[in-house]
Amino acid sequence: MWITYRHKATYERDVPIDTAKNTWRRRLRTRRDVMSDQVKDDADHRLVISLAKIDLHDHFSASPGADVAAYVPVGAEPGSLVMLDALVGNGYEVLLPVVVPGPPAPLRWARYSGPESLTTGRFGLLEPTGPTQPPSTVDDAELILVPALAVDRQGVRLGRGAGYYDRSIAGVPRNRLVAVVYDEELVDVLPAGEFDVAMGWALTPTAGFTRLGTT
């Protein structure tokens, strides 16, 4: 069962934002936890197809050779290394996040050159072993694929709660930001906090790229 909110004012009047977000997170994680390998593999395959179908140059000014920021999925997160390899195979430079030690802070970035270039980093995340680049590197990426638990049609993204991505992409134009979610995780309305960075697009297995809000 999905929680439905009518308007942002509902959160402010009746439910604290953090409480509303955590309720969503619990339910979304529960759904992902029971997802079968077959369902996930099928969704990941369709994401690769959806990414291949769109002309990234027309939509994001991302020609081969341009930087595309992405991520290595953890657990049941949508996406796969196949998606990263497809981007590299099409001539894009793929940047992956590197979590720095200490409290939540903007992510550093390193180039992906294949599965063999990855090692286990902080929080069990797979990260490139090559030289890292400063957080500002992502500002020049033409397309940023952002992991999310859900995103709504206004562009509000629900992440895991630590704020790494919101700190990292605060200066990026929203029309370059794509939340990658499963079909059911593109919803009508999510609780929005003051520092939540709006997404310009959603990428889902079935619908492919969907424009969000006003970009």
PyMOL commands that set and color helices and strands:
alter all, ss='L'
color gray80, all
select helices_A, chain A and resi 8-14+17-33+37-53+56-60+81-89+115-117+122-124+135-140+164-168+174-176+183-185
alter helices_A, ss='H'
color red, helices_A
select strands_A, chain A and resi 67-69+93-98+108-111+118-120+126-128+143-147+150-152+157-158+177-180+186-187+201-204+208-211
alter strands_A, ss='S'
color yellow, strands_A
deselect
rebuild
show_as cartoon
